[in-house]
Amino acid sequence: MIQIKNLYVDLKDFQLQDVNLAVKEGEYFIILGPTGAGKTVLLESIAGLYPIKSGEIRLRGKEVTQLEPEKRGVSIVYQDHVLFPHLSVKDNITFGLKLHKQTKQETKAALDWIVELMGISHLLNRKPDTLSGGEQQKVALARALGIRPEVLLLDEPLSALDPETREGVQKELRHLHNQLKVTTIHVTHDFEEAIALGDHIAVLGEGRIKQVGTPEQIFRQPNSEFIARFAMARNIFSGEVTGKDNGSAIFHTKGTELTVVTDLRGKLHASVRPEDILISNELLHSSARNCFGGTITHIADRGSTLYLTVNLPPDFICLVTSRSFREMELAEGKKVYITFKATAIHIF
């Protein structure tokens, strides 16, 4: 559906370099990365809002690299909605339809369809400044989808919303995609949002694609320290992998030996997610091949969960629920055990 080959965009103080992506028909594709990574620049390049220095963009096999934005069959929704404040909701939605020179009958049919789909008939006569953030986002989506685009581009659509509203709009986006199957590219810096919505994820950093894969691959199998840190693996170590006579592998880091599952050998990195580490007051007898005693040196309270730093050395960050924290009477300075499987360690 969308093919991007060797894309290079030069904005003088920032460059997108050697971007290669393939987005399938009907896919919900996430572009994920930190602030300043170039996510919006990439999105707007697909929309035709930036001149391309080299490379090409194809939509359904047709090269559109030099094609005007309005001829690409693309709609874009920004995080601040960009609704016309002097127009009613109805006029905001029909604005795009009129630009596409639809007849009054076609415009009314499209309006009726999208209003029913979005459930916003009660908002039609209101002005944008009287709407909540979630309602404004719905209207912006309705305006974008009303022209039935081939591609929907979403630039941080949830970032300006409060947590409860964000969750509701996120469900709405998934519901709309399941119904319409419109090819969607969604830009975000929020990893949880990317995991919840994306069929595939491309992680962008410093103007370059760092990794492309399924949410599970990005989450569990980061290909670099950059990806591991961005995916909040938290426990990332440098060390060396050696083999044993029995065929198992050992990762050596800061005086500690971790049993791992990998065919790689030599100087490498290892990551272990905090939720994959079990913390206990006593030594556990289980099939897990990594069990160590340590001391709690720091506690970060997140409300329903807490992150505990346990020093062996090195430091391991573990996740516990507030209930477990209370029941185990955990505290800084307390001696505990941490246990995790060899398969929970990712080597890269």
C-alpha positions in Angstrom: 0.0 0.0 0.0 2.6 2.5 1.1 6.3 2.1 0.1 9.0 4.5 1.2 12.4 3.9 -0.3 15.6 5.7 0.7 13.8 8.8 1.7 16.0 11.8 2.5 14.4 15.1 3.7 16.7 18.1 4.4 15.3 20.8 6.6 18.8 22.4 7.2 18.7 22.0 11.0 17.3 18.5 10.8 17.4 15.6 8.3 15.4 12.4 7.7 17.9 9.9 6.3 17.6 6.6 4.4 14.1 5.9 5.6 12.7 2.7 4.2 9.2 1.5 5.2 6.5 -0.7 3.9 2.9 -0.4 5.2 0.3 -3.0 4.1 -3.2 -2.3 2.9 -5.6 -1.8 5.9 -2.8 -1.8 8.4 -2.6 0.3 11.6 1.1 1.3 11.5 2.8 3.2 14.4 5.8 5.5 14.0 7.2 5.6 17.5 10.1 7.7 18.9 11.2 10.4 21.3 10.6 14.1 20.9 12.8 15.5 18.1 13.2 12.1 16.3 11.6 13.3 13.1 8.2 11.6 13.4 6.0 14.5 12.3 8.5 15.3 9.5 8.1 11.8 8.2 4.3 12.0 8.5 4.1 15.3 6.7 6.5 14.1 4.0 4.0 11.3 3.2 1.3 13.9 3.1 3.3 16.0 0.6 4.0 18.9 2.9 7.8 18.8 2.6 10.1 18.8 -0.5 11.9 15.4 -0.9 15.6 15.7 -1.5 15.9 12.1 -2.7 14.1 8.8 -2.5 10.5 8.0 -3.3 7.0 7.5 -1.8 4.5 5.2 -3.4 0.9 4.8 -2.6 -0.7 1.7 -4.1 2.2 1.4 -6.5 1.9 4.9 -7.8 4.8 7.2 -7.1 3.5 10.4 -5.4 6.8 11.9 -4.3 6.2 15.1 -6.3 2.4 15.0 -6.3 0.4 17.8 -4.7 -0.9 17.0 -1.2 -4.6 17.3 -2.2 -4.1 14.7 -5.0 -2.7 12.0 -2.8 -5.9 10.7 -1.2 -4.4 11.3 2.3 -6.0 12.9 5.4 -4.0 14.2 8.3 -5.2 14.8 11.9 -2.9 16.8 14.3 -2.7 16.7 18.1 -4.2 20.1 18.5 -7.1 19.2 16.1 -6.8 22.4 14.0 -10.6 23.0 13.8 -11.9 26.3 12.4 -13.1 28.2 15.5 -15.6 30.3 13.7 -17.3 27.3 12.0 -19.8 24.9 13.6 -19.0 21.3 13.9 -21.1 20.6 10.9 -19.3 23.2 8.8 -15.9 21.9 10.0 -16.7 18.4 8.8 -18.2 19.5 5.4 -15.3 21.9 4.7 -13.1 19.1 3.4 -16.0 17.6 1.4 -16.6 21.0 -0.3 -12.9 21.2 -1.2 -13.2 18.0 -3.1 -16.0 19.6 -5.1 -18.7 17.1 -4.1 -22.4 18.0 -4.9 -24.7 19.0 -2.1 -26.3 15.6 -2.2 -22.9 13.8 -2.0 -21.9 16.1 0.8 -25.1 15.5 2.8 -24.7 11.7 2.4 -21.1 11.8 3.5 -21.9 14.0 6.5 -24.8 11.7 7.6 -22.5 8.7 7.3 -19.6 10.0 9.3 -21.8 11.7 11.9 -23.6 8.4 12.6 -20.3 6.5 12.6 -18.7 8.8 15.1 -21.9 9.3 17.2 -21.6 13.1 17.1 -25.0 14.2 15.8 -25.7 16.1 19.0 -22.6 18.3 18.4 -23.3 19.5 14.9 -24.4 23.0 15.7 -21.8 23.7 18.4 -18.5 25.7 18.0 -15.2 24.0 18.7 -14.4 26.1 21.8 -17.5 24.6 23.5 -16.3 21.0 23.0 -14.2 18.9 25.3 -10.8 17.6 24.1 -12.2 14.2 23.3 -15.1 15.7 21.4 -12.8 18.0 19.4 -10.7 15.0 18.5 -13.8 13.1 17.3 -14.7 16.0 15.1 -11.2 16.3 13.7 -11.4 12.5 12.9 -14.8 12.9 11.3 -13.5 15.7 9.1 -10.5 13.6 8.0 -12.5 10.4 7.4 -15.5 12.2 5.8 -13.6 12.4 2.4 -12.9 8.6 2.6 -9.2 8.9 2.3 -7.0 6.0 1.2 -4.5 6.8 4.0 -5.2 8.4 7.4 -2.3 10.1 9.1 -2.5 10.8 12.8 0.1 13.1 14.5 0.1 12.5 18.3 -3.7 12.4 18.3 -3.9 11.4 22.0 -1.1 13.4 23.6 -3.2 16.5 24.5 -5.9 14.5 26.2 -6.3 13.6 29.9 -5.7 9.9 30.8 -9.4 8.9 30.9 -10.3 10.7 27.7 -7.2 9.3 26.0 -8.3 5.8 26.8 -11.7 6.4 25.4 -10.4 7.9 22.1 -7.9 5.1 21.9 -10.8 2.6 21.9 -12.6 4.8 19.4 -9.6 4.7 17.0 -9.4 0.9 17.3 -13.1 0.5 16.7 -13.0 2.9 13.7 -10.1 1.0 12.2 -11.8 -2.4 12.6 -14.9 -1.0 10.8 -13.3 1.0 8.0 -10.0 -0.8 7.5 -8.4 2.4 6.2 -4.6 2.3 6.1 -3.5 4.3 9.1 -0.1 5.7 10.1 -0.1 7.0 13.7 2.7 9.0 15.2 3.3 8.8 19.0 6.1 9.0 21.6 4.0 6.8 24.0 5.1 3.2 24.1 1.9 1.9 25.7 -0.2 3.6 23.1 1.9 2.1 20.3 1.6 -1.4 21.8 -2.2 -1.0 22.3 -2.9 0.1 18.7 -0.2 -0.9 16.3 -0.1 -3.9 14.0 3.5 -3.0 13.3 5.8 -0.4 14.8 8.7 1.6 13.3 10.9 3.2 16.0 12.5 6.4 14.8 15.5 8.1 16.4 17.7 11.0 15.2 16.0 11.0 11.8 16.6 7.3 11.1 14.6 4.1 11.4 16.1 2.1 14.3 13.9 -1.0 14.2 10.7 -2.2 12.6 8.6 -5.1 13.9 5.4 -6.2 15.7 4.7 -4.8 19.1 5.9 -8.0 20.7 9.2 -7.9 18.8 9.9 -4.2 19.8 8.8 -4.9 23.4 10.6 -8.2 23.9 13.4 -8.2 21.3 14.9 -4.8 21.1 17.8 -4.7 18.6 19.8 -2.0 20.4 20.3 -0.2 23.6 18.4 2.8 22.2 15.3 0.6 21.6 15.6 -1.2 24.9 15.7 2.0 26.8 12.9 3.6 24.9 10.8 0.4 25.4 11.4 0.9 29.2 13.2 -2.4 29.6 15.0 -0.6 32.5 17.4 -3.4 33.2 20.1 -3.1 30.5 23.6 -4.5 31.0 26.8 -4.7 29.0 28.8 -7.8 29.4 30.1 -10.9 27.7 28.4 -14.2 26.7 30.3 -17.4 27.0 29.3 -21.0 26.4 29.4 -24.0 28.8 30.1 -27.6 28.1 26.4 -28.5 28.6 25.5 -26.2 25.8 24.0 -23.4 28.0 25.2 -19.8 27.8 26.3 -17.5 30.6 26.2 -13.7 30.5 28.9 -12.1 32.7 28.3 -8.6 34.0 29.7 -6.7 37.0 30.7 -9.9 38.8 27.4 -11.6 38.3 26.7 -14.6 36.0 23.3 -14.9 34.4 22.1 -18.0 32.7 20.7 -17.0 29.2 19.3 -18.6 26.1 21.2 -17.5 23.0 23.5 -18.7 20.3 25.4 -15.4 20.3 28.9 -15.2 21.9 31.2 -12.3 22.8 30.7 -8.8 24.1 27.0 -8.0 24.0 24.1 -6.5 25.9 21.3 -8.1 27.9 17.9 -6.7 29.0 15.4 -7.9 31.5 12.0 -6.3 31.9 11.0 -5.4 35.5 7.7 -7.3 35.3 9.6 -10.5 34.5 11.5 -10.5 37.8 9.9 -12.1 40.8 10.9 -10.7 44.2 10.6 -12.7 47.4 11.6 -12.7 51.0 13.0 -16.2 50.8 14.9 -18.2 48.3 12.5 -19.8 45.8 12.8 -23.4 44.6 11.6 -23.2 41.0 12.6 -24.0 37.4 13.9 -20.5 36.9 17.6 -20.6 36.4 18.5 -17.2 37.8 18.0 -16.5 41.5 20.1 -14.0 43.5 20.1 -12.4 46.9 20.3 -8.6 47.1 19.4 -5.5 49.0 16.6 -3.0 48.2 18.3 0.4 47.7 15.5 2.5 46.3 11.7 2.5 46.0 9.8 4.5 43.4 6.1 4.6 44.2 3.7 4.8 41.1 0.5 4.3 43.0 -0.9 0.9 42.1 2.7 -0.4 41.4 6.2 0.3 42.7 9.6 0.0 41.1 12.2 -1.5 43.5 15.9 -1.2 42.9 17.7 -4.3 44.2 21.5 -4.3 44.3 23.4 -7.6 43.8 25.5 -5.9 42.1 24.5 -4.8 39.5 21.2 -3.0 40.2 18.0 -4.7 39.0 14.8 -2.8 38.8 11.7 -5.0 39.7 8.0 -4.3 39.5 5.6 -5.2 42.3 2.0 -4.3 43.0 1.2 -2.1 46.0 -0.6 -5.1 47.6 2.5 -7.4 47.4 4.7 -4.5 48.6 2.6 -4.2 51.8 2.1 -7.9 52.4 5.9 -8.6 52.0 6.7 -5.6 54.2 9.3 -4.5 51.7 11.5 -1.5 52.6 14.8 0.1 51.7 17.7 -1.8 53.2 15.8 -5.1 53.3 17.4 -8.3 52.1 15.4 -10.0 49.4 15.7 -12.5 46.5 15.1 -11.9 42.8 14.2 -14.8 40.4 13.8 -14.8 36.7 13.9 -17.3 33.8 16.8 -17.6 31.4 14.3 -17.0 28.6 13.3 -13.6 30.2 16.7 -12.3 29.3 17.1 -10.8 25.8 20.6 -10.8 24.4 21.6 -8.3 21.7 
